Amino acid sequence: MITAAQLRAARALLGVDQKRLAELSGLSVPTIQRMEGRDGLIRGNVDSLMKLVGALNAAGLDLIDEGSPSVAGGRGVRLRSPAPTQQAGPDAV
């Protein structure tokens, strides 16, 4: 599950606006606006939520659920460290 506050924080960490997040997730801007305008957990079409969470994960964000291990507890988002880049060798395709 994701909260509206997590969604707003995720966009801020990624530095994207609602339009760009809509493009990344395959959702409409009004859908993103409705999701962000709620209080607490975002409720809605499961397919839309899966697209949204998938896009955030693909962009390098981890959603931290309530009760998940963290120093202070609570919900949040975490921007993952980029994977180390590998030097392409002469046989790389």
DRENMAR-950981 format. One line per 5 residues: their letters; for each residue x, y, z of N, C-alpha, C. Coordinates in pm, 1 decimal, always signed. Example, Ala and Ser with C-alpha at 12.3 -4.5 7.8 and 13.67 -1.06 7.14 Angstrom:
AS	+1319.0 -569.0 +780.0 +1230.0 -450.0 +780.0 +1320.0 -330.0 +780.0 ~ +1285.0 -225.0 +708.0 +1367.0 -106.0 +714.0 +1290.0 +3.0 +787.0
This chain:
MITAA	+82.5 -117.5 +0.0 +0.0 +0.0 +0.0 +88.0 +125.4 +0.0 ~ +34.3 +232.1 -49.9 +105.9 +359.6 -56.1 +11.8 +470.1 -9.0 ~ +66.6 +565.2 +62.4 -13.5 +678.8 +107.4 +7.9 +796.4 +12.5 ~ -82.9 +891.6 +19.8 -71.0 +1012.2 -61.5 +57.4 +1087.2 -26.8 ~ +91.3 +1091.0 +101.6 +214.0 +1159.1 +143.7 +337.8 +1090.4 +86.3
QLRAA	+338.0 +956.7 +83.3 +449.6 +884.4 +22.9 +461.2 +916.3 -125.3 ~ +347.0 +925.0 -192.0 +347.7 +954.6 -334.8 +405.4 +1093.6 -361.0 ~ +364.0 +1191.4 -283.4 +417.5 +1326.6 -300.6 +567.6 +1329.6 -271.1 ~ +608.8 +1258.0 -165.9 +751.2 +1252.2 -131.2 +830.5 +1180.8 -240.6 ~ +773.7 +1076.7 -296.9 +840.5 +1002.0 -403.4 +863.7 +1091.3 -525.2
RALLG	+761.0 +1167.5 -561.6 +777.4 +1259.4 -675.7 +885.0 +1361.3 -648.3 ~ +888.1 +1411.7 -524.6 +989.8 +1511.2 -488.3 +1129.9 +1451.1 -497.1 ~ +1148.3 +1329.7 -446.7 +1279.3 +1264.9 -454.0 +1323.2 +1243.3 -598.5 ~ +1228.4 +1207.9 -683.5 +1260.7 +1184.7 -824.4 +1274.4 +1314.2 -903.6 ~ +1219.6 +1422.4 -849.4 +1224.4 +1549.7 -919.8 +1136.5 +1552.2 -1043.5
VDQKR	+1020.1 +1486.4 -1034.2 +927.8 +1483.5 -1147.8 +796.2 +1549.6 -1109.1 ~ +728.0 +1603.3 -1208.0 +596.5 +1661.4 -1183.4 +489.1 +1554.4 -1206.5 ~ +364.5 +1591.3 -1183.3 +255.1 +1495.8 -1197.6 +243.2 +1445.5 -1341.1 ~ +267.4 +1532.1 -1436.7 +258.5 +1492.1 -1577.5 +360.8 +1384.5 -1610.0 ~ +483.7 +1403.2 -1564.9 +589.2 +1305.0 -1593.0 +559.9 +1172.7 -1523.2
LAELS	+511.0 +1177.3 -1399.2 +476.7 +1053.7 -1329.3 +363.2 +981.7 -1401.8 ~ +267.3 +1056.8 -1451.9 +158.4 +996.3 -1529.4 +214.2 +925.1 -1651.9 ~ +308.5 +987.7 -1721.0 +370.1 +925.2 -1838.4 +445.4 +797.8 -1799.7 ~ +521.3 +803.8 -1691.8 +600.7 +688.6 -1648.0 +513.4 +570.7 -1606.6 ~ +398.2 +601.3 -1548.1 +311.9 +495.9 -1495.2 +202.0 +452.3 -1591.0
GLSVP	+181.0 +527.2 -1697.8 +73.0 +494.0 -1790.1 -63.8 +532.9 -1736.2 ~ -65.6 +626.2 -1641.7 -190.9 +674.9 -1584.7 -217.2 +816.9 -1632.5 ~ -335.8 +866.4 -1608.4 -368.6 +1003.4 -1647.7 -326.7 +1100.8 -1537.4 ~ -307.3 +1226.5 -1575.9 -275.0 +1329.9 -1477.5 -386.6 +1343.4 -1374.1 ~ -515.2 +1344.4 -1414.4 -620.0 +1352.5 -1312.9 -616.7 +1235.4 -1212.6
TIQRM	-576.4 +1117.5 -1257.8 -565.1 +1003.7 -1166.4 -455.4 +1028.3 -1064.0 ~ -341.4 +1078.0 -1108.9 -231.1 +1110.0 -1017.4 -276.9 +1219.0 -919.5 ~ -346.3 +1319.8 -969.2 -394.5 +1428.0 -883.7 -490.3 +1375.5 -776.9 ~ -581.9 +1285.9 -816.3 -675.0 +1227.9 -719.4 -600.4 +1147.2 -613.7 ~ -502.8 +1069.8 -656.7 -425.8 +988.7 -562.6 -351.7 +1076.9 -462.0
EGRDG	-291.4 +1184.1 -509.7 -216.1 +1272.6 -421.6 -306.7 +1356.6 -332.0 ~ -429.6 +1377.8 -372.6 -521.1 +1461.8 -297.6 -589.8 +1391.7 -181.3 ~ -571.4 +1263.5 -169.6 -634.4 +1188.2 -61.4 -558.7 +1205.1 +69.3 ~ -624.4 +1166.8 +176.1 -559.4 +1157.4 +307.0 -535.1 +1009.2 +334.3 ~ -421.0 +976.4 +385.6 -393.6 +837.4 +422.6 -366.8 +749.8 +301.6
LIRGN	-405.2 +621.6 +314.7 -379.9 +524.3 +209.5 -454.5 +559.4 +81.6 ~ -387.8 +540.0 -30.4 -451.6 +560.0 -160.1 -535.4 +436.6 -189.6 ~ -658.8 +459.9 -218.2 -749.5 +350.8 -254.2 -791.4 +373.8 -398.9 ~ -809.5 +265.7 -469.6 -851.4 +280.1 -607.9 -836.7 +150.2 -682.4 ~ -837.7 +161.0 -810.6 -824.3 +47.1 -899.9 -690.7 -22.1 -874.2
VDSLM	-693.9 -152.1 -852.0 -572.0 -227.6 -822.6 -472.9 -217.0 -938.1 ~ -521.2 -222.7 -1061.2 -433.9 -211.8 -1177.6 -360.8 -77.6 -1178.3 ~ -431.4 +29.9 -1146.5 -369.3 +163.2 -1141.7 -264.1 +171.1 -1032.2 ~ -295.3 +115.4 -916.6 -198.5 +116.3 -806.4 -74.2 +36.0 -842.3 ~ -93.0 -77.3 -909.7 +20.8 -160.1 -950.2 +108.1 -87.0 -1052.6
KLVGA	+45.3 -15.4 -1144.9 +120.6 +63.1 -1242.7 +201.2 +172.2 -1173.5 ~ +138.2 +238.8 -1078.3 +204.2 +346.7 -1005.9 +324.5 +294.2 -927.1 ~ +303.1 +190.9 -847.4 +410.8 +134.3 -766.1 +521.3 +78.2 -855.9 ~ +483.9 +14.9 -965.8 +582.7 -37.7 -1060.1 +669.6 +72.2 -1119.4 ~ +606.8 +184.0 -1154.5 +682.2 +296.6 -1210.9 +776.9 +355.8 -1107.3
LNAAG	+732.0 +367.3 -983.3 +819.1 +420.4 -877.5 +936.3 +326.1 -852.2 ~ +909.6 +196.6 -849.2 +1017.0 +99.1 -830.7 +1115.7 +103.2 -946.9 ~ +1064.4 +112.1 -1068.2 +1151.4 +117.6 -1186.4 +1238.1 +243.6 -1186.0 ~ +1187.8 +350.0 -1124.9 +1262.9 +475.6 -1117.6 +1365.6 +474.3 -1004.4 ~ +1366.2 +366.7 -925.1 +1466.7 +354.4 -820.5 +1419.1 +387.7 -680.5
LDLID	+1288.5 +385.2 -658.5 +1234.8 +415.9 -525.7 +1185.3 +290.6 -456.5 ~ +1209.2 +283.9 -327.3 +1152.8 +179.3 -243.3 +1048.8 +243.4 -153.6 ~ +932.5 +181.7 -144.8 +828.7 +227.1 -52.6 +849.5 +154.4 +79.6 ~ +849.9 +227.7 +188.4 +869.9 +169.6 +320.6 +733.9 +166.2 +389.5 ~ +686.2 +46.7 +417.7 +555.3 +30.5 +481.1 +564.5 +51.8 +631.4
EGSPS	+450.7 +79.2 +689.6 +439.8 +89.4 +834.9 +487.1 -41.9 +895.8 ~ +573.8 -33.4 +994.4 +623.3 -153.2 +1061.2 +745.2 -215.4 +995.6 ~ +786.3 -164.7 +879.4 +907.2 -216.3 +815.4 +1028.6 -168.0 +892.7 ~ +1135.1 -245.3 +890.0 +1254.2 -204.0 +965.0 +1307.3 -68.3 +918.3 ~ +1321.3 +21.7 +1010.9 +1384.1 +151.3 +988.0 +1419.5 +206.8 +1125.0
VAGGR	+1510.0 +300.5 +1129.5 +1556.7 +352.7 +1257.9 +1442.8 +412.4 +1340.0 ~ +1362.0 +498.1 +1278.1 +1257.5 +568.0 +1352.0 +1118.3 +507.1 +1333.8 ~ +1103.0 +410.1 +1247.2 +972.4 +351.4 +1221.6 +887.9 +440.4 +1132.5 ~ +766.2 +399.7 +1105.9 +675.3 +477.7 +1021.6 +694.3 +449.3 +873.4 ~ +608.7 +512.1 +795.7 +612.6 +495.6 +650.4 +710.9 +592.8 +588.4
GVRLR	+751.5 +564.4 +464.4 +839.0 +656.1 +394.0 +874.2 +605.2 +255.6 ~ +967.8 +673.3 +193.1 +1022.6 +632.5 +64.0 +1173.8 +644.1 +73.2 ~ +1240.9 +562.0 -3.2 +1386.5 +564.3 -4.8 +1432.7 +557.7 -150.0 ~ +1523.0 +646.8 -184.6 +1582.4 +646.0 -316.7 +1699.8 +549.9 -311.6 ~ +1694.3 +443.6 -391.2 +1800.8 +344.3 -392.3 +1927.9 +402.3 -452.2
SPAPT	+2040.5 +352.8 -406.7 +2168.2 +389.4 -468.1 +2171.1 +329.1 -607.2 ~ +2225.1 +402.4 -703.9 +2232.3 +345.1 -838.0 +2322.0 +222.6 -838.1 ~ +2288.6 +126.9 -921.8 +2371.5 +7.4 -936.1 +2506.7 +47.9 -992.4 ~ +2612.3 -17.1 -945.6 +2744.1 +18.0 -999.9 +2747.6 -7.0 -1150.3 ~ +2804.5 +86.2 -1222.7 +2814.4 +68.9 -1367.8 +2929.9 -23.8 -1398.2
QQAGP	+2911.0 -103.8 -1499.8 +3015.0 -197.0 -1541.0 +3078.0 -145.9 -1669.1 ~ +3207.5 -156.0 -1676.2 +3278.1 -116.4 -1797.1 +3247.2 -219.2 -1905.6 ~ +3211.9 -172.1 -2022.0 +3185.3 -261.3 -2134.3 +3317.3 -307.1 -2192.7 ~ +3331.2 -436.3 -2200.3 +3453.3 -494.0 -2258.4 +3442.3 -504.3 -2408.6 ~ +3544.6 -553.4 -2474.1 +3543.9 -562.1 -2620.2 +3437.8 -658.1 -2673.1
DAV	+3391.6 -753.4 -2590.1 +3291.4 -849.1 -2636.0 +3149.3 -809.7 -2597.8 ~ +3133.4 -692.5 -2537.1 +2999.9 -648.7 -2495.1 +2911.8 -620.2 -2614.7 ~ +2785.5 -654.3 -2599.7 +2690.8 -631.9 -2709.5 +2611.6 -507.9 -2682.0
